[in-house]
Amino acid sequence: MKKLFYFFSLVLALNFPVFGQESVSVHELHKKQFGSQTLHKSLFNEDGNDIIPLQTENTTSLSTVFGYLPDWEYSSARSYLQYNLLTHIACFDFQATSSGGLSNPSYWPWTDVINNAHKNGVKIIMCVTNFTAADIHNIISVDANKQALITNIKNKIKQYSLDGVNIDFEGLSKADRGSLINSFMLELTNSVHADFPGKEVSFAGPIVNWGGWDLLGLAKACDYIFVMGYDFYGAWSETSGPSAPLIGSSSTNNVSLALSSTTYGYGSVLPSYSQKLILGVPYYGNCWKVSSSAAYSQALDHIRSMVFSSAAAEAKTYGLKWDASSRTAWYCYQQGTDWYQVWFDTDSSLGLKYDLAASKKMKGVGMWALGQDGSRTELWNLLKKKVIVSVEEGKNALPSGFSLSQNYPNPFNPTTTINYEVPKSAKVVLSVHDLLGREVAVLVNEEKSAGSYSVTFEGSHMPSGVYFYSLMAEGYTLTKKFILMK
């Protein structure tokens, strides 16, 4: 059994399991596992003269679908990309050096992908990476290094008609996660905007704030944050488990909790800056050798990461299981006396995360990574159903009547989201009462125009128990029950 490592101070203080983005991120792990140490030569004109600019008349007003495309997936994925279901392709990766140098991905420039994307109104974003704390510190703290990197980024944008840059700096020291990285992002954003109006600057942000991050300041410093909503379990984990649990107990991290807590939720980035957040989801899973066939068994060894196409094919052989506690999929199998488990996201579990992003009115969704579904179509079909078709059908549609949805999550601690619909302009009151009928909170008390709305209820000041929330408008009263469980 390989040695497991922990960040004891954080884990003990927060009572949370070890988490990937505090050790080695899946972006870096996949680069080591799937990427080549050899830089492959481009198939096209390397000076970029044959690249066409973005055809703005074809750009979409649909919700953002932002997909990372790693260079090791480029050769095969370019045959399967469905450009009509994407708004952004982030080319991974342009590696930044500590002095501000910048290298190209393998096969660069990806002229066929860039031109096909631009013809379809899809933006091409360069993803600039560094995963070493000392390097990142030298870049963002030494002005000469910082200016060199900014200049190199702008030169790439100009040479290859790129539409923006995504900064994927991971493993920063705690002291660098606040004002220092935010100041760098603000300077980069202002510089790119000044020279290339309309180009986008974004950051790959953690799903959990493990200390030091000023995520609200980060959201203000750039155009948007790609929230890496995965890496909850991986090579470092003590047990098997899902890469991206949608829900969980009050003492375990999960995607819903991160978007409802002070990480990104109430009192932080959401709801004021919801249009600056993209929820990233995993197109991969993990395989462990485990102690038994039971879910969340002790991990004896981490065998490998599994891309969606491989895991989905294996699941047909071994039988797919559903974990209700996290709302994700998994399967297990036995070889001799040894048990193995694979946890990965399917179209069912990803669809729930897309629904969550929509309920939070986020900028959109994205994935790590394009190409990991191979030639399979389930995940493209899901995007069409959840992101494209639903938006197209709902563009001019108004609610047919007053409605009040069940809160999510339920039970909750301490925050939950309530969605409601108003078919016409009306005075709306949304209030919360206890079992004795006493009013304990008024969430909405104002005139609302026709449309769909979402409100967050925060119950940290209240005791555990059963409560009721009611929507009252024009003689209608709709009531539902929810449970605060601390």
ABEGO torsion letter per residue (X at the ends): XBBBBBBAAAAAAAGBBBBAAABBBAAAAAAAAABBABBBBBABBAAGAABBBBBAAABBABBBBBBBBBAAAAAAAAAABBAAABABBBBOBBBBBAAGBBBBBBGOBBAAAAAAAAAAGBBBBBBBBBABAAAAAAAAABAAAAAAAAAAAAAAAAAAGBAEBBBBBBGBBAAAABAAAAAAAAAAAAAAAAABBGBBBBBBBBABBAEGBBAAAAAAABABBBBBABGABBAABABBEBABBABBBAABBBAAAAAABAAABBGBAOAAAAAABBBBBBABBBBBBBABABBGBBBABBABBBBAAAAAAAAAAAEBBBBAAAGBBBBBBBBEABBBBBBBBBAAAAAAAAAAAAAAGBAEBBBOBBGAAEABAAAAAAAAAAAAAAAAAAAABBBABBBBBBBOBOBBOABBBBBBBBABBBBBBBBBBBAAGBBABBABBBBBBBEBBBBBBBAAABBBEBBBBBBBBGGBBBBBBBBBBX
